[in-house]
Amino acid sequence: QKEVEQNSGPLSVPEGAIASLNCTYSDRGSQSFFWYRQYSGKSPELIMSIYSNGDKEDGRFTAQLNKASQYVSLLIRDSQPSDSATYLCAVTFSGGYNKLIFGAGTRLAVHP
Amino acid sequence: GAVVSQHPSRVICKSGTSVKIECRSLDFQATTMFWYRQFPKQSLMLMATSNEGSKATYEQGVEKDKFLINHASLTLSTLTVTSAHPEDSSFYICSARVPYRGGNSPLHFGNGTRLTVT
C-alpha cells in the first residue's frame, strides 16, 4: 500500500512566523520527494524537491529529509498571507514509471 | 521552462455524454503522462499512466472502459470520460516529466479541467 501521510490542518500561523509542515511515507525505496503548493481551484505548483538526507534551502523555504525515519518536512520562514494555500507532499514510489503519490495536503493559513 | 497545456479548463456536460480532455507538452516530448483526479477538499489521486504508443496503465479501482486514454504522439495525451455521470464531476489534471531530467524529476502539471456533469 503506497501511502503518504500529512496532517490536514488547518495550520494557522501569524505573519512573519515559521510554518512547519510534516509528511511521512510508507515506501522505504522512495528516492524523490517534493512539496507542491495548491491554491483553491488551481493545479499544484512545485515548491521544492529533495533527494538526499538533510536540509535543502531555497529562499524562505527549507525542505528536510530523513529517509531512515521516512519523514520529510517543509519550513516556511517569514510566512506571508500569500503563502496561505494547501501544501501537498509528494513521493515517487519505486516501481514502474516512478509514479508520484500525493498526501492529502496540509492547509496553511497565515493571518496578518 | 517546461509547460504542460490542458484543454478545456472547464466543461459542463449532460449525464450520459462523453467529454474529451487534451493534455499537451509544449516544449518537450513526453513518452509518459499522468492523469490525476481531485474531488473537493481531497488530494490528487492518480488515475492512470499514459504511455505513448501503448496502452495506458490504470490504477486500482479506475475503470479503463470509462476513462479512455489515448497517447498518440509524444506531445499529446487525451482522456475521454465516457457516459459521464454526476459522480464523475471532478477536477482532472494531467502532468508530465521532462524526460532528460530523469525518472525522479518533478512532475509539471497542466492547469486542470473542471468537469461538471448535470
Interface residues (C-beta under 8 A of the other chain):
Chain A: Q31 S32 F34 G41 K42 S43 P44 E45 L46 S49 Y51 L88 A90 T92 G96 Y97 N98 K99 L100 I101 F102 G103 A104 G105
Chain B: T32 F34 Y36 Q42 S43 L44 M45 L46 T49 T57 F91 I93 S95 R97 G103 N104 S105 P106 L107 H108 F109 G110 N111 G112 R114
